[in-house]
Amino acid sequence: MPLTALLEKLYARRRFGIKPGVDRVSTLLARLGNPEKQFRSIHVVGTNGKGSTSAFLSSILTRAGHRTAQFSSPHLVRFSERFRVDGVECPPDKLADNLKAVLDAAPEEATFFEITTALAALVFSRENVQLAVIEAGMGGRSDATAAIYGDMTIITSIDIDHAEYLGSTLSEIADEKAGIIEPFTKVISAEQQGAVLAVIEKKSKAANSSLAYMSRDFSAVWNNGGTLDYQGIHTSLMKLVPGIPGRYQAQNAALALAAAELLDAAGMTVAPDALSKGITSAYWPGRMELVPGNPPLLMDGAHNPAGAKALAAALVDYPCKRILLVTGVCSDKDVDEIYAPLIPLVERIYTVTPSVDRAMGAELLSQFFTDMGVNSRPFATLADGIQKARSESVKGDMILVCGSLFIVGETKAWLDNSNYSGIRG
């Protein structure tokens, strides 16, 4: 059966929505012969930076000569983006064979993300992966990925997000995300707000797991030359040039470097040149991704308040006369908080409706900006919004596309004239 037909069956599973817990995916993995036990895994949880951190670490481990997999969500353009081995997406024919096996074994009530998680385990086991970097969906302890044992947990920055599932306070969200920590393992954490750090420290101690904390045990800072200096747990690296752009990537790169150092100390050899080369060669689409042109177009996946603040701070490295914002957002997002850091920086706003469930309508979003006194207009399609921004640009302008990863994915597909299949989950 072709991949497209199998994906339709998989996408139909989204009717089950989000169901916290690991029982269903554990049953599915057992039916598949527990493929997740054929390789070691590292969990990456948090609110922002999971994908970039995973990409940095996967790149380092691949450069170190280890067959490395990366599981991520959501995808930007193609479903196969979620499954990478040594940086290469799983080919459609192999993905189809594996997906059929998983669908045939899946319990009737298994959700889209549970099946996708099990699919990653099966793909990686059949590809003889040594270590997989597994990005959590949105949670931790109750996330489907928690069914896969993690030798290490990396915790990126945690902020309020998905409150309807994870909790309404930082402490509650941190408790859920850090709940994935396995006993007697290594934990690496980004800098966190006080309440979050307290939870992570408590969880690590309860699990008898050692915690390496950013700014206390390792750090990374931008130097005057615009390169990154890393002071690590066991080593120091100067003048690094991260392959994934954006000032906010300093912390994500540092988390990956610290994780690689601890893996090396535990016997998985990671030479110093693999650290530097891995950081430089890392790639993660849709994060401060610049498309040259007149005007240039900058895409970023910022879709929550913390991500928007980081994006606003990073725009200082992109000098331009005016910023023309093309944006769309999902209806369950806090638009006031997301756009507050960006509104003072943009000249005009072109709103669009993301091609995904629960999208906020372009007209409603445009009215939000108009009520705030910002020049804004809604457009029927993303292409219409971008083309209008281009037609109204003058020399020195830049078009910024953000608000949702789905908007970024749709933009990439439109620019490449390829099919787009944006799916939440």
C-alpha positions in Angstrom: 0.0 0.0 0.0 1.5 3.4 -0.9 2.5 5.8 1.9 -0.2 8.3 1.0 -3.0 5.8 1.6 -1.4 4.6 4.9 -1.1 8.2 6.1 -4.8 8.8 5.5 -5.4 5.9 7.9 -3.0 7.3 10.4 -4.5 10.8 10.2 -7.9 9.4 10.8 -6.6 8.4 14.3 -6.6 12.0 15.2 -10.3 11.7 16.0 -9.2 10.1 19.3 -7.5 13.4 20.2 -4.9 13.7 22.9 -5.0 11.0 25.6 -2.3 11.3 28.3 -0.7 8.0 29.4 1.6 5.3 28.1 -0.5 2.1 28.4 -1.7 2.1 24.8 1.6 2.8 23.3 3.3 0.3 25.6 0.8 -2.3 24.4 1.6 -1.4 20.8 5.4 -1.6 21.3 5.0 -5.0 22.9 3.0 -6.3 20.0 5.8 -5.0 17.7 8.4 -6.9 19.7 9.6 -3.9 21.8 11.8 -2.4 19.1 12.6 0.5 21.5 14.9 -1.9 23.4 17.2 -2.3 20.5 18.8 1.1 20.9 19.6 3.7 23.6 17.5 6.8 23.9 17.8 10.3 25.1 14.6 12.2 26.0 14.3 15.9 25.2 11.4 17.7 27.0 10.5 21.4 27.5 8.5 24.2 26.0 10.8 25.8 23.6 14.0 24.7 21.9 13.4 20.9 21.8 13.8 20.5 18.1 17.0 22.7 17.8 18.6 21.0 20.8 17.8 17.6 19.4 19.2 18.6 16.0 22.5 19.9 17.6 23.0 16.7 19.6 22.1 14.4 16.7 24.6 16.3 14.5 27.3 15.9 17.1 26.8 12.2 17.7 26.7 11.6 13.9 30.0 13.4 13.5 31.4 11.3 16.3 30.7 8.2 14.2 27.6 6.9 16.0 24.5 5.9 14.1 22.1 8.4 15.5 18.3 8.9 15.0 16.1 11.9 15.7 12.4 11.8 16.4 10.6 15.1 16.3 7.1 16.7 16.0 5.3 18.3 14.4 6.7 18.1 10.9 6.8 21.3 8.8 6.0 20.0 5.3 6.4 16.2 5.1 5.5 13.5 7.6 8.8 11.8 7.0 10.6 14.7 8.5 9.8 13.3 11.9 12.1 10.3 11.4 15.8 11.0 10.7 18.8 8.7 10.8 22.2 10.5 10.6 20.3 13.6 9.5 18.5 11.9 6.6 14.7 11.5 6.5 13.3 8.0 6.3 12.6 7.2 2.6 8.9 6.9 1.7 9.0 3.2 0.8 10.7 2.2 4.1 8.3 4.4 6.0 5.3 2.8 4.3 6.5 -0.7 5.2 7.0 0.2 8.8 3.8 2.2 9.1 1.7 -0.7 7.8 3.2 -2.9 10.4 2.4 -0.5 13.2 -1.1 0.2 12.0 -1.8 -3.5 11.7 -0.7 -4.0 15.4 -2.2 -0.8 16.8 -5.0 -1.1 19.4 -8.3 0.4 18.1 -8.1 3.3 20.5 -4.4 4.2 19.9 -4.0 7.9 19.0 -2.1 9.5 16.2 0.9 10.5 18.3 1.1 7.1 20.0 1.2 5.3 16.7 3.8 7.8 15.4 5.9 7.2 18.5 5.8 3.5 18.0 6.6 4.0 14.3 9.7 5.9 15.3 10.9 3.0 17.5 10.3 0.4 14.7 12.0 2.5 12.0 15.0 3.2 14.2 15.4 -0.5 15.3 15.3 -1.7 11.7 17.9 0.9 10.7 20.3 -0.4 13.4 20.4 2.9 15.2 22.8 3.0 18.2 21.2 6.0 19.9 18.0 7.9 19.4 17.3 11.5 20.4 13.5 11.4 21.2 11.6 14.7 21.4 8.5 14.6 23.6 5.3 15.8 22.1 4.1 18.3 24.7 4.4 16.6 28.0 6.8 14.3 29.9 5.6 11.7 32.3 2.3 11.1 30.5 3.7 11.7 27.0 3.7 8.7 24.6 7.5 9.0 24.3 7.8 8.1 28.0 7.1 4.5 27.1 10.7 4.5 25.7 13.3 4.2 28.4 15.6 7.2 28.4 19.3 6.9 29.5 19.4 10.7 29.8 16.9 13.6 29.9 17.5 17.0 28.5 15.1 19.7 29.7 14.9 22.8 27.6 13.4 26.1 28.8 9.9 25.6 30.4 7.1 28.1 30.2 3.3 28.2 30.3 2.0 26.2 27.3 -0.7 23.5 26.7 -2.1 24.5 30.1 -5.3 22.6 29.4 -3.3 19.3 29.6 -0.2 20.0 31.6 -1.4 22.4 34.4 -2.0 26.1 34.9 1.1 26.9 36.8 4.8 26.7 36.0 5.3 24.2 38.9 2.6 21.9 37.6 3.9 22.0 34.0 7.5 21.4 35.2 6.3 18.5 37.4 4.7 16.9 34.3 7.7 17.4 32.0 10.4 16.4 34.5 8.3 13.4 35.5 9.9 11.6 32.5 13.3 11.4 34.3 14.4 7.8 34.8 16.1 6.6 38.1 19.9 6.8 38.2 20.3 8.6 34.9 21.8 12.0 33.8 19.7 15.1 33.6 20.8 18.3 31.8 18.7 21.4 32.2 18.5 24.8 30.6 18.3 27.9 32.7 14.9 28.0 34.3 12.6 30.2 36.4 12.9 29.6 40.1 9.8 27.5 40.5 10.7 25.3 37.6 14.3 24.7 38.8 13.0 23.8 42.2 10.8 21.1 40.7 13.6 19.8 38.4 16.0 19.5 41.4 13.4 17.7 43.4 12.6 15.3 40.7 16.2 14.6 39.9 17.0 14.0 43.6 14.0 11.7 44.0 15.2 9.6 41.0 18.8 9.6 42.3 19.7 11.2 39.0 22.5 13.7 38.6 21.6 17.2 37.4 23.9 19.4 35.2 22.4 22.9 35.1 23.1 25.7 32.6 25.0 28.7 34.0 26.1 26.6 37.0 27.8 23.6 35.5 28.2 24.8 31.9 27.6 27.9 29.9 27.7 29.4 26.4 28.0 33.1 25.5 28.3 35.1 22.3 31.6 36.9 22.0 32.4 40.2 20.3 33.1 38.4 17.0 29.6 37.0 16.8 30.7 33.4 17.5 29.9 31.2 20.5 32.2 30.4 23.5 31.3 27.3 25.4 32.6 26.6 28.9 31.7 23.0 29.5 31.6 20.3 32.2 34.9 18.8 31.0 36.1 20.9 28.1 36.0 24.4 26.6 35.3 25.3 23.0 35.8 28.8 21.6 34.5 30.6 18.5 31.8 28.0 17.6 29.6 28.9 14.6 26.2 27.2 15.2 24.6 26.0 12.0 21.2 26.9 13.3 20.9 30.7 13.4 19.5 32.9 16.1 20.9 34.3 19.3 18.6 32.2 21.4 20.4 29.1 20.0 23.3 29.6 22.5 21.4 27.7 25.2 20.2 25.0 22.9 23.7 24.4 21.6 25.1 24.4 25.1 22.6 21.7 26.2 23.6 19.5 23.3 27.3 20.0 24.0 26.8 19.2 27.7 24.9 16.0 26.9 27.6 14.9 24.5 30.2 15.5 27.1 28.4 13.3 29.6 27.9 10.6 27.0 31.6 10.7 26.3 32.4 10.4 30.0 30.1 7.4 30.2 32.0 5.6 27.4 30.3 6.7 24.2 33.3 8.4 22.6 32.7 11.9 21.3 35.9 13.6 20.2 36.4 17.4 20.6 36.3 17.9 16.9 32.9 16.1 16.7 31.6 18.6 19.2 32.6 21.7 17.2 31.8 20.2 13.8 28.5 18.9 15.0 27.4 22.3 16.2 28.5 23.9 12.9 26.9 21.4 10.6 23.6 21.2 12.6 20.5 22.1 10.6 16.9 22.6 11.7 14.4 24.1 9.3 12.0 26.9 10.1 14.1 28.5 12.9 15.4 31.9 11.9 15.5 30.5 8.3 16.4 33.3 5.9 15.4 33.1 2.2 17.4 35.7 0.3 15.7 38.0 -2.1 14.3 41.5 -2.6 12.9 41.7 0.0 14.4 38.8 2.0 12.0 36.5 3.9 12.7 35.3 7.4 10.8 32.4 8.8 10.7 31.4 12.5 8.5 28.9 14.4 7.8 31.1 17.4 4.3 30.2 18.5 4.2 31.0 22.2 5.1 34.0 24.4 8.6 32.8 25.3 9.4 32.0 21.7 8.1 35.4 20.6 10.3 37.1 23.1 13.3 35.2 21.9 12.4 36.0 18.2 12.1 39.7 19.0 15.5 39.7 20.7 17.1 37.9 17.7 15.8 40.3 15.2 18.5 42.8 16.2 20.9 40.7 14.0 18.7 41.3 11.0 19.0 45.0 10.3 16.3 46.3 7.9 14.3 49.4 7.1 11.0 47.9 7.9 9.6 44.5 9.0 6.4 43.4 7.2 4.8 40.6 9.2 2.9 37.7 7.6 1.3 35.7 10.4 -1.3 33.2 11.4 -1.9 31.4 14.7 -3.9 28.5 16.2 -7.0 29.5 18.1 -5.9 28.0 21.4 -2.9 30.4 21.7 -2.6 33.6 23.8 -2.4 36.1 21.0 -1.9 39.1 23.4 1.2 37.5 24.9 2.6 36.1 21.6 2.4 39.3 19.6 3.2 41.8 22.4 7.0 41.6 21.8 6.7 41.8 18.0 4.1 44.5 17.4 6.5 47.4 18.2 8.9 46.1 15.7 6.7 45.7 12.6 5.4 48.2 10.1 2.5 46.3 8.6 0.7 43.0 9.3 -0.8 40.6 6.8 -2.9 37.9 8.5 -3.6 34.4 7.1 -5.5 31.3 8.3 -3.1 28.3 9.0 -4.1 25.2 7.0 -4.6 23.2 10.2 -7.4 22.2 12.6 -8.3 24.9 15.3 -6.7 27.7 13.3 -7.7 31.2 14.1 -9.4 32.9 11.2 -7.4 35.6 9.4 -10.2 38.1 9.8 -10.4 37.6 13.6 -6.6 37.9 14.0 -6.5 41.0 11.8 -9.3 42.6 13.9 -7.2 41.9 17.0 -4.3 43.9 15.5 -6.6 46.7 14.2 -8.1 47.1 17.7 -4.5 47.7 18.9 -4.0 50.4 16.3 -1.7 48.4 14.0 -2.0 48.5 10.2 -3.4 45.0 9.4 -5.3 43.2 6.7 -6.6 39.6 6.3 -5.9 37.5 3.3 -7.6 34.4 1.9 -4.4 32.4 1.5 -0.8 32.5 2.7 0.4 33.0 -0.8 -1.8 36.1 -1.1 -0.4 37.5 2.1 3.2 37.0 1.1 2.7 38.3 -2.4 0.9 41.4 -1.1 3.8 42.1 1.4 6.3 41.7 -1.5 4.3 44.2 -3.7 4.2 46.8 -0.9 7.9 46.4 0.1 10.6 48.9 -0.6 14.4 48.5 -0.7 15.7 47.6 2.7 12.5 45.9 3.9 12.2 42.3 5.3 9.2 40.0 5.4 8.9 38.0 8.6 6.7 34.9 8.7 5.9 33.5 12.2 3.1 32.7 14.6 2.9 29.0 14.1 5.1 26.2 12.9 2.3 25.3 10.5 2.5 28.8 8.9 6.3 28.2 8.5 5.7 24.8 7.0 3.1 26.0 4.6 5.5 28.9 3.5 8.3 26.4 2.9 6.0 24.2 0.8 4.8 27.2 -1.2 8.3 28.5 -1.8 9.4 25.0 -3.0 6.2 24.4 -5.0 5.7 21.1 -3.0 2.7 19.4 -1.3 1.9 20.5 2.2 0.5 18.2 4.9 0.4 20.2 8.1 -0.9 17.9 11.0 -1.0 18.9 14.7 0.5 16.2 17.0 
